[in-house]
Amino acid sequence: MRYLPLSDADRADMRARVGVSDIDEIFADIPESARLKGLLDLPTRQSEAGVERDLARMAARNTTASQVPFFVGAGAYKHHVPATVDHLIQRSEFLTSYTPYQPEVTQGTLQYLFEFQTQVAALTGMEVANASMYDGSTGTAEAVLMAHRITRRQKAVLSGGLHPQYREVVEGLSAMANDRTVALPADPAGTEDILAAIDDETSCVVVQSPSFYGQLIDLKSIAEKAHAHGALLIAVFTEVVSLGLIEPPGAQGADIVVGEGQSIGNGLNFGGPYVGLFATRQKYIRQMPGRLCGETVDANGKRGFVLTLSTREQHIRRDKATSNICTNSGLCCLAFTIHMTLLGGEGLKKLARINHASAVKLKAALQGVPGVQVINDAFFNEFTVKLPKPAAEVVEALAEKGVLGGVPVSRLDPGKPALDDLLVVAATEVTTDEDRAAFATALKEVLA
């Protein structure tokens, strides 16, 4: 294929047609601080062998999660993914990272999406789930927009325990839609009075459990207060394994449940791609973003699967579209489905118990370190500790001792001095007694 670059006249014509005088006007919505200035400092050409050598050298500078004791969580977790999952998703009929834009042409894609939806509905205790979202944060923002459509109100109340980056995504999308958000102050111990923030103008209350700080939240009273004022409860989770041990949000009164499914079937992947989970009540199905696959029979009475509902502008009139999202990267969704199938209900419960027990052991180990205070009294596999010095400094010192010791809250929620000494730590089924002992020893040395 020949490549014909645009001429200056072509570019001038395009700018004139869209009504801008300069290319920068097109990117006006992107903050100046986020824009790249000039060209990247890269060589203009390099041999293939040279590129491989340079990339290998740069990759060797990383400390991977499997090399050292690892306690990093805060929305992305290191779990064991059976080799069977990777083997099955690489079968030629499955292997694609592409979002299935036309799933109706393939029964296999429709069937695994149907199975995925069934698993998510069962996990969350809801009546219906869609065929996945990009990730937990964008799923949360879509849930808020959905609540606005249902209640015809524009005010969302965000818990102080919501993951800071989830909060930012919600606030960003809400600002573009001219909707209101009320974000409560950071709530490490789970003591906020979110009930007092709910009023007759509230569209939805967004609460994460376990919270960003690891605290388990009882959703029932929040659901009752929200419903009394005609608002919806959006329940959020970042650790899907917790649903193997905790009462499902649907049973606690949630109207929409969203979260991150990375922990099942997917690795850390440098922060993505991940798989967003989205479930709701049957009565709200037509306001649900994304797509829904259903089960039916063909003219011969044979079982089959169909794309039942899609609220995307490609499929319905643009002004009726509820969202432009369809599904996430299909391979992540498939990996979730296969791993979840391998685990089964009992397997997930067992995995959840192991995770909780691992965190309880970690708490005991860290409480033995002078100056360390565990903030949370009820948690799953993650909790927050208060340190006698800034957590960011401590994490750097721990890394020099070969321990990746958690996520400083200030890294994800900067500019709040009260949070500077808080560290979020996580333990999973891959955390060993030796890891916990190494963490406690290194932390004692760093804080001495």
N, C-alpha and C positions, 0 to 999 in steps of 0.2 A: 504494500500500500504506500502510495506516495504521501509525503507529509508536506503540506503547503502552509507555511506560517502566515499569520495575518499580517497585512501591511499596515502602515501607520494610518492610511486612509480608512481601512476596514475598522480599526479601533476607534477612530474619530467618529465614524458613522454609527457604531454601536453605542458610544457614549451619548451621542446626540439623540438616538432613539429612546434610550432609557432616561434621558433628561439629566445627565450629570456632566460636569465639565472635567472632572478628574477621577481617575480610577479609585482613589482613596475614599471618595464619597460613597462608593458601593459598600465599603467595609466600615461605614460609620458606626454600626452597632457593635463592632469589636473594639474593646478598650485599647487605647493607644499602647498601654503597657504590655499587652498580649501580642502585639504585632512584631513581626520579624523586621529588623532594620538591616537592609542590605542583603548580600548573598551569604550563604553559609561558607565557612572557611573549610572548603573541601578541595582536594586535588581535582584537576579537570579530567584526568584519566589515570587508570591504574590497570594492571593486568589482573586476570581472575585470581591467580595464585596470590598476588600481592594483596588483593582485597580480602581473601580468606585469612591471610596471615595477620593483617591489621585488625580484622574483626575478632579473631581468636585472641589476640593480645588484649583488646579492649574488654572482651567477655571475661577474661581471666582476672580482671580487676574486681569483678562482682564477688560478693559472698552470698552463696545461694542458701536457700532455706534448709537444704538437706546436709549442708556441710558442718553446721554448728548448732548448738542448742538454740531453739527458735521459739519465741513467745509473741510473735507479731500477729495481730488480728485486726480489730477495728474495721470490720467489713469484708475482709478477705482472709481465708483460713487455710492452713496447711493440713490436709487430711490425706489418708491413704486411699488412692484410687486403684482398684484391682486392675491387673494387666488385661483381664478379660474385656474391660470397657474399651481400652485403646484398640485392642485387636478387633472387636466387633465394629466399631465406628469406622475402621479403615477398610471394611469390605467395600468393593467397588460400587455396589448399589447404594451405599450410604455416604461415601466420602465426598463431602462438599462443605465449604464454609459459607456457601451462599445462602442468603435468605430465600426460602422457597416462595417466590412470587406467584407461581402458578401451581400450588400443591394439588389442585383439582385434577391434574393430569397424571398423578402418580398415587396409586393406592397405598404404596409403602409409606410415603411421607405422611399421607393423611392418617394412616393407622397409628404411626408412632406419635403423631401430634395428639391423636385421640387418647392414646394411652397416657401421654404426658399430662394432658388436661385432667384425666381421671385421677392420676396420682396427686396432682396439686390440689384438687378439690378435696380429696381425702385427707391430705396433710393439714390443710388449713381449716377443715371443718366447714367448708362453704358448699354452696349448691352447684356452682359453675366456675370454671376457670378458662382463661383464654390460652391461645397457643404460644404463649411466652412474650416477654418484653425484652428490650435491650439489656437492662440490668435493673437492680433494685431501686436505684435513685431515680431513673427516668420513669419507672413504674409508679413510684410514689407521686411524682409530679402529675402523671396522667390520672392517678386516682383523685387528686385534688380537683383537677379540671372536671372529672366525671361527677364528683360530688356537687360542684357548682351547677352543672347541667341539671342534676336531679332536684336539687333544692331551690334552684333559681336564686341563690345567694352567692356572694363573692368574697366571703371572709373565711379564711382558714386559720385555725389555731394550731400552732406547731409546738409540740412538747419540747422542753429543754433537754430531754433525753434522746431526741432525734439525732441521728448521725449528722455532723456539721455539713458534710458534703451533700447529703440528701437534702438538708434544709436549703442549701444554696441553690440546688437544682430546682426545688419547688419555688423558691423566691424568684429565681431568674425567669422561669416560665410564667409565673403569676404576674410578674411585672410587665411582661410582653402582652399579657391578656388584660391588663388594667384591673387585675384582681388584688384583693388585700390579703396580706398574711400578718399574723401576730405571732411572733416567735418568742416563747418564754425564755427566761435566762437559763444558762447551762445548769443541769441538775444531776450532778454526779451521784448523789445518794438516793435519788428517787423520792424526794420529799416535797416536790412542787405541788401547789394547789391548782391543778389544771381545771378542776371543776369550776373554780371561780371565774375562769376566763371564758366559759361557755355562756352565750346569751342568745337572744332571739334573732340576731343577725348572723350567727355562726352557721356556716355551711357544713364544716367538717372539723373534726379534731383528729390530728395526726399524732399517734403515739407509738413509739417503738418499744418492743419487749422481746428479748432482753434489750435494754436501752444501749445506747452507744457506750455507756460506762459499764455495762454488764448487768445492771440492776433489773431484776424481774419485776414487772408491773402487773398489778391486778386490773384487768380491763373492764370488769363488769360494772363497777360503779360509774366509770367514765361513759360507758355505753348507755347506761340508764339516764344519766344527766343529759347527754347529747340528744338522745331520742325524745326526752321531755321537752326539749327546745326545738325539735324538728331538724336537728343536725345529724350528720352521719359520723360514725367512728371508723377511721382508717387505721388499721393495725399494720405495723411495719416490723419486719425482722431482717437482720443481716446474716444470721446464722441459721440456715434451714434445718440443720441437724437438731437444733433445740426442740423442734416440733415432735421429735420422737419421745420427749419426756414431759413436755409442757402441755397443758390443756389447749386445744386448738383455739385460735382467736375467734373463729366462727362460733364456738360454743360459749365464748365469753361475751358475745353480743356484737362483734364487729360487723360492719356492713360491707366493707371492702378490705381485703387482705393483700398486701403486696410485700415482696421481699426479694432477697438475693438467693439464687440456687447454686452458686459456685461450689459450695462445699460438697455437693453430690455430683460426682462424675467429672469434675473440672479442676484443673490445677490452678495455681496462683496466676500464671500467665502474665506476669508483670502488670497486674491490675486489669486485665481484660483480654479478650472478650469474655463476658459472663452471661448469665441467663436470668432474666427477671421473671418472677412469678406473680401472677395477678388472678385473684379470685373474688367473687362477689355473690350476692343473692340473685336468685332467678328473676325476681321482679325488676332488677336493674340491668338486665342483660343487654337491652338495646342501647344503653348508654355506655356500655363497656368498650374500651379501645381495643384495637387488635382484631384478631380473627378467632373463629371458633369452628372446630371440626366436629361433625356429628356422625352417628352411625345410622345406617339404613339397610334396606334390601333392594336388589335390582329387580328387573322385570321377571327374572327367573327365580326370585326368592332367595338369592344368594346374599350373604352378608357383605356389605360394602361401606365405604366411608366417603363423606362429602364435605366440601367447604360450606358450612351451614350459615355462617354469619360473618360479614366483613364490613366494618364501618369506615373503611379507608376510601379516600376520594377516588382511587382508581376504580372502585367497584360501585359506588353510589354517587348521587349528585353532590358536587363539591360542597355546596352550602349545607348539606346534611351530614357531611363527614364529621365524626367526633374526634378523629385523630388521624395523623398521617402514618402511624406505626402499623406494621403488620406482625412480624415476629422478630426474634433475635437471630444471631447466626445459628443456622439450623443444626450444625454439628454439636454445639454446646447443649442444646435442648435434647438432642438424641443421646448424648453422653449421660445427661441427667436421667433420662428415662431408663437406659440400660442399667446404670448403677443402682437406681432405685428398685428396679425389677430384681436385680441380684440380691439386694438387701432384704426386700420384703418387709412387711410390717414388723415382725419380731426382730429382724436384723437391725432395722433402724432404731428400735427401742434399745437394743443391746449396745449399739454404737453410741447412742445418746448417753446411756448410763456410764460407759467407759469415759466419755468426754467429761462428764460432770465429776466423776471420781478423780480424774486427772487434775482438774482445776482445784478441787478441794485439797489435794496433796500439795499443789503449788501454793495455795493460800497458806497452808501450814508451814511450808518451807520459808516463804517470804516474811511471815509474821515473826520468825525467829531472828530476822535481821534488825539490829538496833536502828531506830528512827523510821522504820517503815510502818505505815498504817493502812490497812485494807479498808476501803471506803464502803463497799457493798456488803449487805448482810444476806441477800438472796440473789444468787447468780447461777448461770449455767456453766459455760466453759471459759468465761472471760470476766474479769473484774478490774477495778481501778485501785491503784495504791497511791498514797500520798507520801512524797519523799521529802527529806529535809533540805533538798537543794533542787534547782531547776531540772526537770526530767530530761530535757533535750541534752543537757550536758552529761547526765548520767548514762543515757543511751549511747552516746558517743564513746564514753569511757568503757562501757561494757563491750561495745563492738571491738575495741582494741584488745580486750581480753578474750575475744572469740565467742561472745554471747550476744545474740540479737534479742535484746530484752524488752520488747514491746514498743508501743507507739506513744510518744509524748502527746498529750492532748493539745498542747500549743502548736503542734505541727499541723493539725487539721482545723483547729479553732484558734488562730493566732490573735494577738492584740488584747488578750484578757489575762492580766497578771495573776488573777486569782486561780487560774488553771495551770500556771507554769510548772508547778511541782506535782502535777498529776500524770500518772503513767498507766495506760491501759495494757493489760497483759492477758494473753490467751494460752490455753493448753488444750491439746486434742489427744486423740488416740495414739498419735505418733510421738508424743512427748514421753520421755523415759524418766525413771528415777534418777539416772545419771545426769540428764538434762537439768532437772529441777535442782539437784544438788550443786551443779556447776553454776547455775543462775544465782542461787543464794550465796555461794562462796564469793563469786565475782562482785555481787552487789554489796556484800559486807566490806570488801576491800575498797570499792569505789567510794562508799559513804564514810569510810573510816577517817 
